[in-house]
């Protein structure tokens, strides 16, 4: 099996305490997740034009391979980050409205 990059995506409704959430994700949660070696990057996007029919945030986590993404699910790094979420956000930071896992077909670059 070829080792191609894979992504895990998540669409998120407006988080509780948006400014606090973004600071926490960028400075605490994201860096904790990135301690997992096979997680190459996390890209976070915010909708440009508010639309009640679309989630406000979209996260893309890029893994080196499908094997890395599968190992991430039960990794100590992810488990530690989930425990930290429970402490920082007992009611949960935001509602995920969609999530999925995708494998790379082809990269087209300029």
C-alpha atoms as one frame of an Amber mdcrd trajectory, in Angstrom:
protein
   0.000   0.000   0.000   1.280   3.401  -0.993   1.766   5.981   1.773  -0.272
   8.944   0.610  -1.401  11.843   2.729  -4.906  11.628   4.163  -7.081  14.252
   5.804  -9.619  14.307   8.578 -12.078  17.180   8.334 -14.526  18.646  10.794
 -17.191  21.309  10.377 -17.956  23.211  13.571 -20.844  25.465  14.514 -20.111
  28.701  16.318 -18.148  27.728  19.403 -19.080  28.890  22.867 -17.056  31.998
  23.788 -15.595  32.266  20.297 -12.529  34.387  21.103 -11.623  32.185  24.074
 -12.190  29.056  21.958  -9.897  30.221  19.154  -7.141  31.211  21.576  -7.454
  27.844  23.352  -7.480  25.834  20.104  -4.498  27.689  18.650  -2.378  27.776
  21.816  -3.383  24.646  23.739  -5.458  22.055  21.868  -3.821  22.215  18.440
  -0.254  22.071  19.778  -1.200  19.085  21.966  -2.569  17.227  18.925   0.485
  18.103  16.836   2.691  16.208  19.269   1.536  13.092  17.385   4.328  12.485
  14.881   2.114  11.423  11.945  -0.094  14.522  12.143   1.606  16.918   9.753
  -0.578  20.005  10.133  -3.915  21.410  11.209  -5.537  24.044   9.031  -8.435
  26.010  10.527 -10.828  28.041   8.439 -13.634  30.446   9.317 -16.510  31.186
   6.956 -16.084  34.460   5.090 -19.764  35.350   4.848 -21.995  34.227   7.696
 -24.701  31.796   6.604 -26.984  30.034   9.100 -27.099  26.965   6.816 -23.339
  26.444   6.909 -20.956  25.728   9.792 -18.850  28.663  10.870 -15.533  26.782
  11.159 -13.866  24.035   9.158 -10.762  22.170  10.334  -8.501  20.033   8.168
  -5.995  17.713   9.825  -3.375  16.297   7.446  -1.709  12.967   8.222   1.333
  11.426   6.543  -0.583   8.197   5.797  -3.765   6.284   6.512  -1.805   4.179
   9.003  -0.833   7.335  10.889  -4.431   8.542  10.935  -5.603   5.186  12.286
  -2.877   5.160  14.964  -3.797   8.720  15.954  -7.288   7.616  17.043  -5.923
   5.823  20.116  -2.627   7.651  20.530  -1.490   8.972  23.928  -1.260  12.450
  22.394  -4.912  12.447  21.332  -6.056  10.922  24.638  -4.202  13.643  26.577
  -5.786  16.343  24.398  -9.275  14.876  24.962  -8.725  14.849  28.735  -7.630
  18.470  28.572 -10.822  19.354  26.624 -12.913  17.937  29.489 -11.077  20.161
  31.968 -11.131  23.357  29.885 -14.634  22.907  28.432 -16.801  20.673  30.702
 -19.857  21.327  28.504 -17.871  20.926  25.294 -16.271  23.739  23.302 -18.411
  23.498  20.149 -20.694  21.188  18.207 -19.191  19.272  15.293 -21.813  19.179
  12.533 -19.832  17.080  10.056 -16.650  15.060  10.076 -15.005  12.745   7.592
 -11.794  11.074   6.490 -10.456  11.392   2.960  -7.551   9.936   1.011  -5.545
  11.906  -1.513  -6.340  11.150  -5.150  -3.924  13.595  -6.749  -2.348  16.966
  -5.984  -2.533  19.457  -8.808  -0.105  22.319  -8.367   0.830  25.350 -10.364
